Amino acid sequence: FVSTHAHDQRSSAMTSARLKTLVGARAAKRFVAYFQVSAETGRGIAELQSTILNLASALPHMNSKVPAPYAVLRTKLQHMVTVDDVFFLRRSDWPRVAEEAGVNDEGTALLLFDAWGIVMTMPTQQRQLTTRSLPIVLQPKRLPSILRKVITFDADSKQNVTDGILKHMDLDHIWTPDICPPELQGAMLDLVHASELGFPIVTDQGGDQYATLIPSMLEADRTTADEIYTNLSSRLPLEENAAVFITFSSMPRRFTAQLHVQLHALAVEHGWWEHGCVIASKAEGEFDAYGRVLFDVPEARIRIESCGSTSIRHHVLSKIEALRRMSFSGISVEDVKMICTDGHEEERELNRGELSILAKRGRVHSICDYGEEDKKLLLDDVQWFLASVFDNVTFNVLTEKSLRRQNSDGLSDEFHNASRFLMGQQKTSVSPDILYFLQQLAESEDPHQLRDLALKNYRWLQNAGAARLHLNAIWMMYRRSSEGTSPDYFIAVPLRPRRVSKWTLAAEDAVSISCGQQCLLPDAEDARPEARALQAVFRRLVSCMRILSSKFGDKFVGILWNGEYLTPEERHAIEYVSDAKFCFVREPAELHVHVDDRLEFVEAVIHSVQSHVQELTAQLEKKLGAISSVERDLGSVQRLLGEMQATSADTLPSLGKEQSAILAKMDSVLTQIH
């Protein structure tokens, strides 16, 4: 076992005896040694190296002979490096090189040479690279010099990674051909990701942002971020929410690094630093919330501050919980508390127990008393987080209270039973965002909030229904009464999600369904509970958002789930409308919308882009002003040198030549600035 940063006093608390206790009796039997090392002071390095060499020497097969062709292959590779300066081979070329050296089993030879460090097989996450085209580096010792261009303290190279972000479009300028062959750039980037020196930045929907976060390149100084936060506070008169404090059992640096990546979509430009970030969100093109997330690594604590809509706080909480569940299951949440600040001298703190009590009462809000003033404490997202972290007890009690309240209004408990079923699946298939969406369906009476949440989770809704039939639209099923004595029949109508307007149906594209009841559930018995639960969710969504059919008396019965019972004519009509009248958009989430509604989504994107362009323009004008100031200073220096040259040309000819060279250099600098 090896622990780093031995120069830090906090690292000295661990001992071999305590480590044996932590790993358990079974692993303790294989315990060899524990070293505390420091790359800063050199402590423990020599002892560690000596121990590794002694242990390695005692391993089986050490000093055993290998087939003579392996030595020939090794000599051949050394010749390719020293004489031909070959940096790498493609995997497809390796068998030929091995065969020329007389090696029959090229695969074993590659594994052995890779283990020896003679070559290095590069990792890859690129779909376009097959196994045969994977690069094999023959000069592994050159790789650090390539990495130093993006992971460095060198002032010139630090400019390649601004705010810890490496933009992939800049790689051609960073890794020039003399430093890294163009064919190797992708593999080098994959090496950064595979070794967790950097993390790829993606959208919430998994789309590639073509950028990588390099945590070690984040600034430790938070001065710029604090200035940005202060500027947001002065520009946006939004009400301050209670701060949330989450304490974990431990907080590895990889956890905070990956959380940085998860929050990138909300992060304000230049608002990142090593131990936190400034975040902001927009609704309808205007800022509706801002805040900051602070990492206290020694105390294993995260602090979330926010102003305005609590949706931004929920976004952070959901990312924390999703990251913890998926990648850091060994980290547990030990405590959650909230503190009301709001500029008052006396703070009100609510610990986990008090928050749980409020949840058991079914209260969505609490009141922080400040003399004559009352401040609402929004608890929805924090109650959800408590429920998700602490075995759903809080959430289930909360929905029981909601159930009693809504049953008093005459509503069915079908949706709540469905929610409980889906929550039981949360460790496998249902994300924290979906759980929050289900809670808001149970609690919220704001159709605009539900619309925004439904849009954000539309991909899940579509995967739950339309994707099973490989359709671009969700088809809503209605039971329609016939005139006269004819029996009722079913129709399927495509749902039209909208960005601003109320959601509706494409009534003109309705299709009559002959076996409507059979289309609501799958054939497989094991899928029926999930199908029934999701049908209940859709019924609740239709009720809350008042999605009405075009004909009075139509009764919504669920979504089209099973296409096995559609006639060929019905399937053709549904597939044609889904393909011809629904198009793909990326904002505010990846979904398919009706062509007549596309303008709403495009206008929202345009408005967002315009706001971003205005912000960038203001920053650019500020930078141009600074450049103009430098240019004026350089002009002054140039004139001064010209005067010096004229004065000294006769008396000191050699010095005049040096001044001419300086003037030429200044002209070059000015040209570069222009």
Buried (B, 14 or more C-beta within 10 A) or exposed (E): BEBBEBBEEEBEEBEEEEBBEEBEEEEBEEEEEBBBBBEEEEBBBEEBEEEEEEEEEEEEEEEEEEBEBBEBBBEBBEEBBEEEEBBBBEBEEBBEBBEEBEBEEBEEBBEBBBEEEBBBBBBBEEEEBEEEBBBBBBBBEBBEEBBEBBBBEEEEBBEBBBBBBBBBEBBEEBBEEEEBBEEBBBBBBBBBBBEEBBBBBBBBEEEEBEBBBBBBBBBEEBEBBBEBBEEBEEEBEBEBBBBBBBBBEEBBEEBBBBBBBBBBBBBBBBBBBBBBBBBBBBBEBEBBBBBBBBBBBEEBBBBBBBBBBBBBBBBBBBBBBBBBBEEBEEBEBBEBBBBBBBEEEEEBEBEBEBBBEBBBEBBBEBEBEBEEEEBBBBBBBBBBBBBBBBEBEBBBBBBBBBBEEBEEEEBBBBBBBBBBBBBEEBEEEBBBBBBBBBBBBBBBEEBEBBBBBBBBBBBBBBEBBBBBBEBBBBBBBBBBEEEEEEEEBBBBBBBBBBBEEEBBBBBEBBBBBEBBEBBBBBEEEEBEBBBBBBBBBBBBBBBBBEBBBBEEEBEBBBBBBBBEBBEEEBBEBBBEBBEEBBBEBEBBBBBBBBEEBBEBBEEBBEBBEEBEEEEEEEEEEEEEEEEEEEBEEBEEBBEEBBEBBEEBBEEBEEEBEEBBEBBEEBEEBBEEEE
